[in-house]
Amino acid sequence: MWGAFAEPADSYYQIRPECTDVPNTKFKIKPGKTLSVRKWQAAFTTEGFLDIGKTLNRIQRGGIHPSIRGEVWEFLLGCYDPKSSFEEREQIRQRRRLQYASWKEECKQMFPVIGSGGFITAPVITNKGEPINDPLVLQETNLGANGADFFKELASRGPLDKKVIQWLLTLHQIGLDVNRTDRTLVFYEKKENLSKLWDILALYAWIDNDVGYCQGMSDLCSPMIMLLEDEADAFWCFERLMRRLRGNFRDTGRSVGVEAQLTHLASITQIIDPKLHHHLEKLGGGDYLFAIRMIMVQFRREFSFCDSLYLWEMMWALEYDPEMYSLYEEPQFEGERTIEGSSKGKPKSINQCGKYERENMKNGGKSAEGPLPISVFLVASVLKDKSSKLMTEAR
């Protein structure tokens, strides 16, 4: 599909021996020559300025070598400006780490399991904000005797703020999802890694007033935990990814954000394979809801872990916008409660760098909503490829 097979990355993401037959490997990617450590380092000047154009073509064809994947992702997702120096990026990194630590302390004051090395899978309050002193919660955490004291203190606070209630209600759902995310990987045999994933998702749910936490976010965040050793750096990488995808998770009560992309998917399929589209409509699948998971979690469950990461970075390189960093930073996100800029649909810059973006602009694809993400066209291509099978087996 993608050219000659490159150096395997499986040694970087070990699968537990008893889980070698992983059920989510429905498709297989054969990447071309990956972006190597040498090529990546050669793209920087002595001051630290990055010639991003030199790396994008290589990433588009073959992805990134696993040993440098985390730091390259930080640029692809807009964490840093390629035109910044080593010193400037270090200052930004330290400022963000302090901001993350501040938010984490705020969350810890509300619920001391945050940062304790544990996480919960049972609810701690009712919908009305009344504490549920569940022995299972005390057993799951590292709070010991202090856990009972916390519930007494929680009961003594009186009526809780609506936002606090909503946040506390999501914590056990996050824990349930964390418990089943990438559990075939050796990395998540350690409870501290599961706890780190839970902490990041819980913190994100607190600061993102509009979306909070939704199922599927753990699949998007998990690779960040593995690729970036510092928890704060992993959080910011995930936060930048969510700026791209959070609209998919927004629930208005009448519809979910991803439904707009499903409508476009239906239109594309109707053009490239009208017989298949008609067949799906006859079966009552013309709304294409069966494709929600593919788009929302970006094929994480359709491909193997390694292949899904290759696919992500190839798409990001094709869609890369060199002005992404400045668009994300204005207005400043640091210290704010909500993620400004990510929910207002800021227009894409006209200076596109990725091949897909250049072609889209050339063909008049400029719109208020911006171009459709490549993932929609990828789903359409999969449906086209599997058309004959779907026509005979879909009932």
KAQUI-V780130 format. One record per backbone hydrogen bond with DSSP energy under -0.5 kcal/mol. CO is the residue of the C=O (numbers start at 1). NH is the residue of the N-H. Records with the same first field share a line. If there is no record, write none. Layout:
CO = NH + NH
//
This chain:
9 = 12 + 13
10 = 13
14 = 186
16 = 19
17 = 20
20 = 22
22 = 25
24 = 26
27 = 304
29 = 31
30 = 2
34 = 36
35 = 65
36 = 40
37 = 41
38 = 42
39 = 43
40 = 43
41 = 44
43 = 51
45 = 48
47 = 86
49 = 45
50 = 52
51 = 54 + 55
52 = 55 + 56
53 = 57
55 = 59
56 = 60
57 = 61
58 = 62
59 = 63
61 = 32
63 = 35
65 = 68 + 69
66 = 69
68 = 72
69 = 73
70 = 74
71 = 75
72 = 75 + 76
73 = 77
74 = 79 + 80
75 = 78
81 = 84
82 = 50
85 = 89
86 = 90
87 = 91
88 = 92
89 = 93
90 = 94
91 = 95
92 = 96
93 = 97
94 = 98
95 = 99
96 = 100
97 = 101
98 = 102
99 = 103
100 = 104
101 = 105
102 = 106
103 = 107
104 = 108
105 = 109
106 = 110
107 = 111
111 = 114
113 = 116 + 118
124 = 132
126 = 129
130 = 126
131 = 133
132 = 134
134 = 137 + 138
135 = 139
136 = 140
137 = 141
140 = 119
143 = 146
144 = 147 + 148
145 = 149
146 = 150
147 = 151
148 = 152
149 = 153
150 = 154
151 = 155
152 = 156
153 = 157
154 = 157
155 = 158
161 = 165
162 = 166
163 = 167
164 = 168
165 = 169
166 = 170
167 = 170 + 171
168 = 172
170 = 174
171 = 175
172 = 176
173 = 177
174 = 178
175 = 179
177 = 180
178 = 181
180 = 182
182 = 185
184 = 16
185 = 188
186 = 189
187 = 190
189 = 191
190 = 193 + 194
191 = 195
192 = 196
193 = 197
194 = 198
195 = 199
196 = 200
197 = 201
198 = 202
199 = 203
200 = 204
201 = 205
202 = 206
203 = 207
204 = 208
207 = 209
208 = 212
214 = 217
216 = 219 + 220
217 = 221
218 = 222
219 = 223
221 = 224 + 225
222 = 226
223 = 227
224 = 228
227 = 229
230 = 234
231 = 235
232 = 236
233 = 237
234 = 238
235 = 239
236 = 240
237 = 241
238 = 242
239 = 243
240 = 244
241 = 244 + 245
242 = 246
245 = 248 + 249
246 = 249 + 250
247 = 250
248 = 258
250 = 252 + 257
255 = 252
256 = 259
257 = 260
258 = 261 + 262
259 = 263
260 = 264
261 = 265
262 = 266
263 = 267
264 = 268
265 = 269
266 = 270
267 = 271
268 = 272
269 = 273
273 = 277
274 = 278
275 = 279
276 = 280
277 = 281
278 = 282
279 = 283
280 = 285
281 = 284
285 = 288
288 = 291
289 = 292
291 = 295
292 = 296
293 = 297
294 = 299
295 = 298
297 = 300
299 = 302 + 303
302 = 26 + 27
304 = 308
305 = 309
306 = 310
307 = 311
308 = 312
309 = 313
310 = 314
311 = 315
312 = 316
313 = 317
314 = 318
315 = 319
317 = 320
318 = 356 + 357
320 = 353 + 354
321 = 324
323 = 327
324 = 328
325 = 329
326 = 330
329 = 331
333 = 336
338 = 340
339 = 342 + 343
341 = 346
350 = 352
351 = 322
354 = 358
355 = 359
356 = 360
357 = 361
358 = 362
359 = 363
360 = 365
361 = 364
367 = 370
373 = 376 + 377
374 = 378
375 = 379
376 = 380
377 = 381
378 = 382
379 = 383
380 = 384
381 = 385
382 = 386
384 = 387
386 = 390
387 = 391
388 = 392
389 = 393
390 = 394
393 = 395
//
